[in-house]
Each structure stands twice: as structure tokens, then as C-alpha cells.
Amino acid sequence: MGGAAIVIGLQQLKGLLGITNFTTNTDIVSVLRTVWRSCHQQWSPHTFILGCSFLSFILIARFIVSKI
């Protein structure tokens, strides 16, 4: 189950970094290879900032709800 969570998390980098040519395979090697190759391409910092801000919001909301 942990391996599936890692692959799903890595696949979310597609939207976070704005990667256009992403693999359709779901194994960790293909996903990591695609992310590594795409790091050298131009990516939008606005997409990264927006994705990180939503991720922060979700984590903060989860923390607040767990304290209630």
C-alpha cells in the first residue's frame, strides 16, 4: 500500500510542475524517469506555487480538524 501511495504522489508532480509529456505507465521507474527528464524543461513557477499553496491548505485544514 505504501508503494502505491508513492507512485500516486509522484504522478501528482505532473500537475504540480505542469509537465506536458508524462508517462502512462504506473511503475515507479517510469514515473521517476519522466519527472527527471522533465526537470530540465521549462516549467511554470505559477503552477508550482498554486499547487503548493493548495497542498498546504489541505494539510493545515487536516491538522485543525484533528485538533477539534
Backbone as JSON Lines, residues from 0, in Angstrom:
{"i":0,"aa":"M","n":[0.83,-1.18,0.0],"ca":[0.0,0.0,0.0],"c":[0.88,1.25,0.0]}
{"i":1,"aa":"G","n":[2.01,1.19,0.67],"ca":[2.92,2.33,0.69],"c":[3.51,2.61,-0.68]}
{"i":2,"aa":"G","n":[3.8,1.56,-1.43],"ca":[4.35,1.73,-2.78],"c":[3.35,2.41,-3.71]}
{"i":3,"aa":"A","n":[2.09,2.03,-3.58],"ca":[1.05,2.66,-4.4],"c":[0.91,4.13,-4.04]}
{"i":4,"aa":"A","n":[1.04,4.45,-2.77],"ca":[0.94,5.85,-2.35],"c":[2.11,6.67,-2.9]}
{"i":5,"aa":"I","n":[3.29,6.07,-2.95],"ca":[4.44,6.78,-3.5],"c":[4.26,7.05,-4.98]}
{"i":6,"aa":"V","n":[3.78,6.06,-5.73],"ca":[3.56,6.24,-7.16],"c":[2.48,7.29,-7.41]}
{"i":7,"aa":"I","n":[1.42,7.27,-6.64],"ca":[0.36,8.27,-6.8],"c":[0.89,9.66,-6.48]}
{"i":8,"aa":"G","n":[1.69,9.76,-5.43],"ca":[2.28,11.06,-5.09],"c":[3.21,11.56,-6.19]}
{"i":9,"aa":"L","n":[4.01,10.68,-6.76],"ca":[4.9,11.09,-7.84],"c":[4.11,11.49,-9.09]}
{"i":10,"aa":"Q","n":[3.0,10.81,-9.35],"ca":[2.19,11.16,-10.51],"c":[1.53,12.53,-10.33]}
{"i":11,"aa":"Q","n":[1.37,12.98,-9.11],"ca":[0.8,14.3,-8.88],"c":[1.78,15.41,-9.25]}
{"i":12,"aa":"L","n":[3.05,15.06,-9.4],"ca":[4.04,16.05,-9.84],"c":[3.74,16.55,-11.24]}
{"i":13,"aa":"K","n":[3.02,15.76,-12.02],"ca":[2.64,16.2,-13.37],"c":[1.87,17.51,-13.3]}
{"i":14,"aa":"G","n":[0.87,17.57,-12.47],"ca":[0.09,18.79,-12.34],"c":[0.81,19.86,-11.55]}
{"i":15,"aa":"L","n":[1.6,19.45,-10.57],"ca":[2.3,20.41,-9.73],"c":[3.36,21.17,-10.51]}
{"i":16,"aa":"L","n":[4.09,20.47,-11.37],"ca":[5.14,21.1,-12.15],"c":[4.69,21.49,-13.54]}
{"i":17,"aa":"G","n":[3.49,21.1,-13.94],"ca":[2.99,21.44,-15.26],"c":[3.68,20.66,-16.36]}
{"i":18,"aa":"I","n":[4.0,19.4,-16.11],"ca":[4.67,18.55,-17.09],"c":[3.66,18.15,-18.16]}
{"i":19,"aa":"T","n":[4.02,18.35,-19.43],"ca":[3.08,18.06,-20.51],"c":[3.21,16.64,-21.03]}
{"i":20,"aa":"N","n":[4.42,16.15,-21.2],"ca":[4.63,14.79,-21.73],"c":[4.92,13.85,-20.57]}
{"i":21,"aa":"F","n":[3.87,13.26,-20.03],"ca":[4.01,12.39,-18.87],"c":[3.73,10.96,-19.28]}
{"i":22,"aa":"T","n":[4.33,10.01,-18.62],"ca":[4.17,8.6,-18.95],"c":[2.78,8.1,-18.58]}
{"i":23,"aa":"T","n":[2.32,7.09,-19.31],"ca":[1.05,6.46,-18.98],"c":[1.27,5.22,-18.13]}
{"i":24,"aa":"N","n":[2.53,4.81,-17.96],"ca":[2.84,3.66,-17.1],"c":[2.71,4.06,-15.64]}
{"i":25,"aa":"T","n":[2.45,3.07,-14.81],"ca":[2.25,3.36,-13.4],"c":[3.36,2.81,-12.51]}
{"i":26,"aa":"D","n":[4.43,2.27,-13.12],"ca":[5.52,1.79,-12.27],"c":[6.42,2.95,-11.86]}
{"i":27,"aa":"I","n":[7.08,2.79,-10.74],"ca":[7.85,3.88,-10.13],"c":[9.04,4.3,-10.99]}
{"i":28,"aa":"V","n":[9.65,3.35,-11.71],"ca":[10.81,3.67,-12.54],"c":[10.41,4.58,-13.7]}
{"i":29,"aa":"S","n":[9.3,4.27,-14.36],"ca":[8.84,5.1,-15.49],"c":[8.46,6.5,-15.02]}
{"i":30,"aa":"V","n":[7.79,6.58,-13.89],"ca":[7.36,7.88,-13.38],"c":[8.57,8.73,-12.98]}
{"i":31,"aa":"L","n":[9.53,8.12,-12.26],"ca":[10.73,8.86,-11.87],"c":[11.54,9.29,-13.09]}
{"i":32,"aa":"R","n":[11.65,8.43,-14.1],"ca":[12.37,8.77,-15.32],"c":[11.72,9.96,-16.02]}
{"i":33,"aa":"T","n":[10.4,9.96,-16.1],"ca":[9.69,11.06,-16.74],"c":[9.86,12.37,-15.97]}
{"i":34,"aa":"V","n":[9.77,12.3,-14.65],"ca":[9.95,13.51,-13.84],"c":[11.37,14.04,-14.0]}
{"i":35,"aa":"W","n":[12.36,13.15,-13.99],"ca":[13.76,13.57,-14.13],"c":[14.01,14.23,-15.49]}
{"i":36,"aa":"R","n":[13.47,13.64,-16.55],"ca":[13.64,14.23,-17.89],"c":[12.92,15.56,-18.01]}
{"i":37,"aa":"S","n":[11.83,15.73,-17.32],"ca":[11.04,16.95,-17.42],"c":[11.6,18.07,-16.56]}
{"i":38,"aa":"C","n":[12.47,17.76,-15.61],"ca":[13.04,18.8,-14.76],"c":[13.91,19.76,-15.56]}
{"i":39,"aa":"H","n":[14.45,19.3,-16.67],"ca":[15.31,20.14,-17.48],"c":[14.52,21.0,-18.46]}
{"i":40,"aa":"Q","n":[13.23,20.72,-18.61],"ca":[12.37,21.52,-19.47],"c":[11.84,22.72,-18.7]}
{"i":41,"aa":"Q","n":[11.35,23.68,-19.43],"ca":[10.8,24.87,-18.78],"c":[9.46,24.52,-18.13]}
{"i":42,"aa":"W","n":[9.28,24.92,-16.89],"ca":[8.04,24.69,-16.19],"c":[7.58,26.01,-15.57]}
{"i":43,"aa":"S","n":[6.31,26.08,-15.32],"ca":[5.72,27.31,-14.83],"c":[5.82,27.41,-13.31]}
{"i":44,"aa":"P","n":[6.48,28.44,-12.81],"ca":[6.55,28.58,-11.35],"c":[5.17,28.92,-10.75]}
{"i":45,"aa":"H","n":[4.3,29.53,-11.54],"ca":[2.96,29.86,-11.04],"c":[2.18,28.58,-10.71]}
{"i":46,"aa":"T","n":[2.31,27.57,-11.56],"ca":[1.64,26.29,-11.31],"c":[2.19,25.66,-10.04]}
{"i":47,"aa":"F","n":[3.5,25.72,-9.85],"ca":[4.14,25.14,-8.67],"c":[3.67,25.85,-7.4]}
{"i":48,"aa":"I","n":[3.62,27.17,-7.43],"ca":[3.19,27.95,-6.26],"c":[1.72,27.67,-5.94]}
{"i":49,"aa":"L","n":[0.9,27.61,-6.96],"ca":[-0.52,27.33,-6.75],"c":[-0.73,25.93,-6.19]}
{"i":50,"aa":"G","n":[-0.03,24.95,-6.73],"ca":[-0.14,23.59,-6.23],"c":[0.33,23.46,-4.79]}
{"i":51,"aa":"C","n":[1.45,24.09,-4.47],"ca":[1.98,24.03,-3.1],"c":[1.07,24.74,-2.12]}
{"i":52,"aa":"S","n":[0.45,25.84,-2.55],"ca":[-0.45,26.55,-1.64],"c":[-1.7,25.71,-1.34]}
{"i":53,"aa":"F","n":[-2.24,25.01,-2.35],"ca":[-3.38,24.14,-2.09],"c":[-3.0,22.95,-1.23]}
{"i":54,"aa":"L","n":[-1.81,22.4,-1.45],"ca":[-1.34,21.31,-0.62],"c":[-1.18,21.76,0.83]}
{"i":55,"aa":"S","n":[-0.64,22.94,1.03],"ca":[-0.5,23.5,2.38],"c":[-1.86,23.71,3.03]}
{"i":56,"aa":"F","n":[-2.81,24.22,2.26],"ca":[-4.16,24.44,2.78],"c":[-4.78,23.13,3.24]}
{"i":57,"aa":"I","n":[-4.63,22.08,2.43],"ca":[-5.21,20.78,2.79],"c":[-4.56,20.23,4.06]}
{"i":58,"aa":"L","n":[-3.24,20.35,4.16],"ca":[-2.56,19.83,5.35],"c":[-2.91,20.63,6.6]}
{"i":59,"aa":"I","n":[-3.02,21.94,6.47],"ca":[-3.4,22.78,7.62],"c":[-4.83,22.49,8.05]}
{"i":60,"aa":"A","n":[-5.73,22.34,7.07],"ca":[-7.12,22.02,7.4],"c":[-7.22,20.66,8.09]}
{"i":61,"aa":"R","n":[-6.44,19.71,7.63],"ca":[-6.44,18.39,8.27],"c":[-5.92,18.48,9.7]}
{"i":62,"aa":"F","n":[-4.9,19.27,9.91],"ca":[-4.36,19.45,11.26],"c":[-5.38,20.12,12.18]}
{"i":63,"aa":"I","n":[-6.07,21.13,11.69],"ca":[-7.07,21.84,12.5],"c":[-8.22,20.92,12.85]}
{"i":64,"aa":"V","n":[-8.68,20.14,11.88],"ca":[-9.81,19.23,12.14],"c":[-9.41,18.14,13.14]}
{"i":65,"aa":"S","n":[-8.18,17.69,13.1],"ca":[-7.75,16.65,14.05],"c":[-7.66,17.19,15.47]}
{"i":66,"aa":"K","n":[-7.48,18.5,15.63],"ca":[-7.4,19.1,16.97],"c":[-8.77,19.38,17.55]}
{"i":67,"aa":"I","n":[-9.78,19.4,16.74],"ca":[-11.15,19.7,17.23],"c":[-11.78,18.49,17.82]}
